[in-house]
Amino acid sequence: MKRVAILGPGLIGGSIALALRRAGGSHITLWARRAEAIAEIEKAGCADAATDDLAAAVKGADLVVLCVPVGAMAGLAEKIAPVVSRGCTVTDVGSVKGPVLADLRPIFSGRANFVGSHPMAGSEFTGLPAARANLFDGATCIVTPEADMDAAALAAVCDFWKGIGCRVVELPAAEHDECVALVSHLPHLLAATLVNAVAARNEHAFRVVGPGFRDTTRVAAGPPELWRGILRENSAAVLPAIDALIAKLAEFRQTLALAGDGQEIHDLLAAARATRERITFPK
């Protein structure tokens, strides 16, 4: 039986535990900082053990999954590196990979094998109550191999994510950060900015919103503290993405201002629709 330690019982950590429960064959330990969270884990019955003792949580684990905000990972890694089983595999769920790999691989060097990963799954809801066993079904998980990475550890992490329902894609860390800046981080910024723009322009408009505005701005309901860290850590990729969006908006604005018979507006919208129809979205 594989022993898996999950550090952090939020939406992602809790959903991993539930997915492992569903799959069977793993001994699951969940670590949390607060006594209230430990009680919540025990009530949910999503783990074989729950503890606030880091050393106890990772003792004997074959796989350790860091499910904490990106900014907290290095500090947590420094605490567990001396006590993890020699040769064990450590992975994470962080939304940014370049800084995480740069920080964590040296910390675990000579003791454990760190492999970066990022499941493209989530919700605007947070915490263990929002966790569900099917969160990863059909979702993409990006795994970021490095040239000198242990091949067995890389394979173990890929198999882990596949085992709980993910489709695994391998990308270099820099390419991961650029891609998620465009398809995850920029949409969050855009949703938040749209809400703020409407509020600043005419707050009465919120009285007549429909499902389009609701769906377009859903991710803006995510936790600001979490997203502050993500955007700061990936700013090198997010800033060019913002510039690209501003350029496209400027192009559309100019087209609208010089609308003529509206054919150019139609062409821009039609191109977007055709591109979107080629995208394979997770179910």
FENZIVEN-V547527 format. One line per field, one symbol per residue. phi: phi as a letter, one per 30 degrees, with the letter a starting at -180 (. if undefined). burial: b if it has 9 or more other ideal C-beta (glycine too) atoms within 8 Angstrom, else e. A space follows every 50 residues. Layout:
BEGIN
phi: ???
burial: ???
END
This chain:
BEGIN
phi: .dcccccjcdedddddddddeddiibcccccbdcddddddddddicbdbb accedddceiddbccdcbeedcdddddddcedcdddidcbbbbddbcedd dddddddceibbccbdbaddbladdbieeddadcecdiddccccdbecdd dddedddddedddcjdccbcbdeddeddddddcbddededddddeddddd dadddddbdbdddeddcedddddedddedddddcddcddddddddddddd dddddddcdhdidddedddddddddddddccdd
burial: eebbbbbbbbbbbbbbbbbbbebeebbbbbbbeeeebbebbeebebbebb beebeebbeebbbbbbbeebeebbebbeebbeebbeebbbbbbbbbbbbb bebbbebbeeebbbbbbbbbbeeeebbbebbeeebbeebbbbbbbeeebe eebbebbbebbbebbbbbeebebeebbbbbbbebbbbbbbbbebbeebee eeeebeeeeeeeebeebbbbebeeebbebbbebbeebbeebbebbeeeee bbeebeeebeeeebbeebeeeeeeeeeeeeeee
END
